[in-house]
Amino acid sequence: MGRLTNEEDRFLRPPRWADWLLSRFCPADLEDELQGDLLEMYVYWLKTIGLRGARWRYVLAVMRLIRPLSWPRQQNNYSQPGRQLAEHRTIFSLHPTMIRNYLKIAFRNLTRNKVFSGINLLGLSTGITVCLLIFLFIMNEFSVDNFHKNGKSIYRVMRGIANEGKEVAVSYVSGPYAPALLNDFKGQITQAVRVNPTDALVTIQNKSFHERKIIDVDPNFFTFFSFPLLKGNPATVLADPASVVLTESTARKYFGSIDNALGKIVEIDKNLPVKVTGIVQDVPTNSHLDFDLVLPLENYKDRSYMTAWINNGIYTYVQLAPTVSEEQIERNFSRFMDKHMGQIMKQAGFHFNLSLTPLKAVYFEESVFDGARHGDKKVVYIFLSIAVLILLVACINFMNLSTVRAVERSKEIGVRKVLGAIKGHLIWQFIGESLLLASLSCVISVGLLALVLPFYKQLLGYPLNLSVYALPIVLFLIGIIMVVGFLSGSYPAFVLAAFSPIQALKGKLRLGKGGTSLRQVLVIVQFSISILLMLGTAIGTQQMGYLKNKKLGYNKEQTLVIPIDNNDIYNFILNHKPELLAQSRVEAVSMMSGEPGGFFDGLMFDVEAHPSRWRARTEFADFDFVKTLGLKIIAGRDFSPQYPSDTTQAALINRTAAAKLGWTPDQAVGKWLKNTLRDNTNRTIIGVVEDFNFISLKEAIEPLVIAPNDDRRAALIRLSPGNITATVETIQKMYAKTRPAYPFEYRFLDQQFDQMYQADLRQQTILGVFAGLAIFIACLGLFGLASFSAQQRTKEIGVRKVLGASVGSVVSLLSRDFLKPVCIAILIASPIAWWVMNQWLQRFAYRIEIEWWLFALTGLLAMGIALLTVGYQSIKAALMNPVKSLRSE
């Protein structure tokens, strides 16, 4: 403001009281600067809107400054002017007005640059959706059995047996264990409950259902565990042996509603009428126990598994007193076993020991054969790693694209800095943009999650209830917004905020080699992660294909497996076998104790010329076992009706058993062995069969003894190729004529073998989907970088074309810079993928060799995808009219 005369000073000066007010609130070091700015504005207002209007505007401006100025003054002393100014500005940067301003500018920037915003939104929302899917899976896995009120003090009793230096854990024990444990550990074990998983025919009036999820339990089951009852008293609901508890769904299936079900009578196996005394909520997926009906175990108290110590078939759970530890109990288990099982173990040649598994660890128990639900903790950690990696890929996209856009925003940054914005203001502005983008991505992710959840449930093989995890999902998304917002926004924020305002305003801003190198490093990280996932998927798929196509040593095609879990099926196969074989398309029929892919007992044998007892898997079958499975006899002969003594005096062994006993197949024939539990006399080995994979290919072939014995748990019917459906219908009609109560249920043997690897196949499919998404997100980033590069080099491309450069040379020029990081990523990811997948393959006894060409093929595929991504922008730039290119800058 120019110098005023006395007259002008009197009439034209701003109100003095306003200046006084400003001086009361304004820090001393800022007063002159602010008053000067206000006076300049005042002179401008005088010229444009007159004296009265200028005075009002001046007063209004002072009043607006009072609030922000008064805040720091109340909290700080001003002994350090430089520091004071910095603190003052920092407080300004976090003021609600400034935050609102940051968000407004962030929204404008997002809408102004639609391509970059779209790429960032798509990449981040895809990454967050994958994280949400994996989060739901992990939440479900780690929440198994957490809902039981007394879960921390509950343990499952495990029976262990040593086999070739390894301890094999078995979750089944017999009925006498629970009362003996309560008696011998009085005061230490406060409660015990037995659970017998079984199946039965359930009849309601004239309707019958073959239910396979029935458990027989002790009366305290519902007070021991915390399965919530909708109807009935947990303490008394199973007190009467003639009672049954149904799940909500089962009650509706039988009676239409849970109210109608209560008090009704249902019949179990046509001979046990029980009254519905309670309704329990459907068993959640995060429970290792699964059931539809609960019956009192008292009804089966005379069964052998309830009376004989050596028998098994029941889970036993115990609850320890608060002051007792699991180690204290386990220390005395050897004495307990000697007391109750000493004589039996000595006679049979077994040595059992007991251990306790905490309830929360039952779900993740490894190598346990039982009917309960189990998970794999390694798979959980693998999925968790994938989620982190994919989120990292998405964050890198944002960082890269934000920094390359810095040049475009340099003038904006320069103007802000000249107007007084300090580094803190700019950092908060860019982090605010990042937080806004992460929030929008989270909103889109929730929509994507709802869209893909049905397919994801199918892949997982079990339901996921979003409403149960609503709160954890909200907290997870808030965490994601914070982590992604700050992680993605911090680097570009610090880079952009560090620009020199003079260079920025002159338009001479360059990111420099450091920024370019870091960007390339980030692209390398992105593609290393993507190629790692691609290689993992490729090797996993190859391994599963190898398992599916491997020759197993027996006929699994066109073979029906019929579970023998009731007398109707048993009597039908036993009595109608000749009629079945008379069918033109039925080649063989056999009944056995375990079909390939099913359960095979492990028993002890006395063996000729071997001083110590020997353990082998056992198969009890009829004379048609070898013929039905198409096994190959490599020494001796098969069982034959011509030798009636074969039933009690003959046995077959496999090649591995002969080798383990130190014999060649020919030497084995004629030797004797004796099952210490099942046989009264020695059996002569009459033949040796070629090895066949009767258990999972994850395990090596074990010694097997095949002997005729009356223990029928499955029937196999081998059909000839042709009209399988018509043949099965013929068998069903034959079965129906016998007026059975149980339905005819079957499955195919090859399907059963595939089911053994169902979990692995599902995991491979999910991994493949996630690998595809990772490469998609990485390519989005590459596409954005290529777009930016082509845009920046428009003039250079025009000059080159005017000088005669071909389209191919321009495309090569633009693509080269982006393919280099991909090549380096292939070199980094390949050895890591080899090591990781080699570790994974060690889980399988039969596995592929990792081939070099798989790495070459995956590398070429990654290069091809990157080339396609970059190529579009490169060709577009190369085909542009050079005149337009030269005019563009």
Order of alpha helices (4+ residues) and beta strands (2+ residues): alpha-alpha-alpha-alpha-alpha-alpha-beta-beta-alpha-beta-beta-alpha-beta-beta-alpha-alpha-beta-beta-beta-alpha-beta-alpha-alpha-beta-alpha-alpha-alpha-alpha-alpha-alpha-alpha-beta-alpha-beta-beta-beta-alpha-beta-alpha-beta-alpha-alpha-beta-beta-beta-beta-alpha-beta-alpha-alpha-alpha-alpha-alpha-alpha
